Amino acid sequence: MSEINGKDTTAGRLRYFAHTKYGSIKSLAEAMGVSPSTLSQYTTGKCIPGNLMQDRLRSLGCDIEWLITGSSVTHEIKKMRREFALLMKEYRAFQQRLSNVEENILDLNGKVKNNGAR
């Protein structure tokens, strides 16, 4: 896959955004209030979106950090939240098992004391 058609470049990611969110570059251009030929300057890699284009794209739900860099803090935060939630679930399960062991030890200690008192 060539870079311009993939998600390896800003142009490729813009094309991906256009097709996944709007079905076509023409539909994205209409939503942005620009002509398809203007948008094609960005989707072909001839231009990189400046502040005005970024603002328009952001208002349509595009993650600008992802668009420009290919990565996103927002994505990383979501990934970390999922991992944290999983760890907390495991921690709670471990805490419950530990509590059960503690109860069993106390129960056994009581039985030992009672048997020793006889």
N, C-alpha and C positions, 0 to 999 in steps of 0.2 A: 504494500500500500504506500503510495507516495505521501510525503509529509503534508502537502497542501490539502489532500483529500481526507487525511486522518485527523486525529485530535492532537497532533504533535506541534501544531502552530496556532497562533491566534486566529488566522484565517480558517483553519480546519475546525477549531472549536466554535467559531462563529457559525460556520456552516452546520455543524452538529446541533448547536442551539436552535438555529432557524428551522431545521428539519424536525427535531424532536418536539419543540414547543409550538411551532406554527405550521408545520407541514411543508413549507417551502420558503425559499429566500424571498420570493415575491410577497408572500403573506407577512413575513417579518418586516419587510420594507414598508408595507402599507401600515402596519401597526406602529412603526417608528415615525411615520410621516415623512419618509424619504422615498425617492424613486428607486426601483430595482437596480438601475445602472449605478446610482450613488452607492448603494449597499454592496454592489459587486466589487467596488474598489477595495472594500474591506474583506470580502469573502474570497477574493483571489490573492490577497496578500500584497496588493499594490500600496495599501495604506494601513496604518494601525489606528484603531479608534482613539480619538482624542477625547477631551473632557465632555464635549457636547454629545458625541455619539455614545460614550460610556454612560452618561446620565440617562439617555433615552433607553439604552439597553437595560440598565439597572432598573428603571421604572417598569420594565416588562418582565422582570424576574431573573435577569441574567446575573450570575455571580461574576463580577468584574475581575476579581482576583484570579479566579479560575480561568476566565477568558484570556487574560494577559499572560499569566504565568503557567497555567496548566495544573496548578494545585490551589487548594483553598483551605484557609484556617477553619472556615465553617465546617467543611467536610471533616477535617481532623478533629475538631471539637466534638462533632457527632460521634465519630469513631471512638474517641476517648470516653464519652458518656456511656456508650454501649458497653465498653470494656469495664468501666467503673460499676455499672449496674450488675454485670455478671459477677464481678468480684464481691460486691456487697451481698449478692444472693448466696455465693459460696461461703462468705464469712458468716452470715446468719445461720446457715446450715451447720457449719463447724461450731458455732457458738451453742447451738441447740444440742449437738452431740456432746460437747464438753459439759454442758449443764447436766445432761443425762448421766454421764460418767460420774460427775461430782455427787449427784443424788445416790447413785449406786454405791459409791464409796462410803458415804455417810450412813446409808442403810446397812451396809456390811459391818461398819464399825460398831453400830448399835447392836447388831446381832452378836458380834464377838464379845462385847462388853456384857451383854445379857448372859451369854453362855459361860463367861468367866466368873460371873457372880454366883453361879449355881453351885 
